Amino acid sequence: MTIRVLLADDQALIRAGFKMILDAEDGLEVAGEASDGAEAVELARSARVDVVLMDIRMPRLDGLEATRRICADDHLAGVRVLVLTTFENDDNVVLALQAGASGFLGKNVAPADLVNAIRVVAGGEALLSPRATQGLVGRFLDQLRPPPAQALAALDVLTDREREILVLVAHGLSNEDIAQRLYVSPLTAKTHVNRAMAKLNARDRAQLVVLAYQSGLVRPGDPLPSP
């Protein structure tokens, strides 16, 4: 199945570079280009895209608000947003994750990594490294404490095993990593993750990470639990 991609960046040269890379790949198609956030929202709705590469700083409507509108639209529930950033320690990246983005990339990303990232988020996974989740995401969300009571109560719907797996997801572990630590199959690990997402109404793993930190289940600097 072809993955349809929308390029949202106010710099035409960056869009052209990304388009050249993606057009050379089997199974990927650039379905549209937007030069500002408002245009990105419109094209996400009209061009039937699967993934949006979203720059944060754009005129008229910035990428943060555009991400929020796309992710809040029930008709675009299958659309995944990948945030493009010049600085990986940009707090706006975390705001984008809170708004529903599935991950982020530096604008200097290697072509192979760009292609892989699009395929990863199109498949419903999140693009967050352990370093990013423990550093940027954790640090930013820790500033929002104390966590709201509803965030803590939301985790009551999870089983003990699902809570355990949520902690591991928040530390940036993949399904394969979780499976190895818990001595289960990757499919079983994925099933637990999917159940946690369904119970918490999370769009993807990135949202699970945000919820884990917001609720206080995980704090920045927490060590990875022993297997």
CORFEN-V436065 format. One record per run of one state. SS is the DSSP state (H for helix, E for strand, L for the rest). FROM is the first residue (numbers start at 1). TO is the last residue. If there is no record, write none. Layout:
BEGIN
SS|FROM|TO + SS|FROM|TO
END
This chain:
BEGIN
L|1|2 + E|3|8 + L|9|11 + H|12|23 + L|24|27 + E|28|34 + L|35|36 + H|37|46 + L|47|50 + E|51|55 + L|56|62 + H|63|72 + L|73|73 + H|74|76 + L|77|79 + E|80|85 + L|86|90 + H|91|99 + L|100|102 + E|103|106 + L|107|110 + H|111|122 + L|123|126 + E|127|127 + L|128|129 + H|130|142 + L|143|148 + H|149|157 + L|158|159 + H|160|170 + L|171|174 + H|175|182 + L|183|185 + H|186|200 + L|201|204 + H|205|215 + L|216|227
END
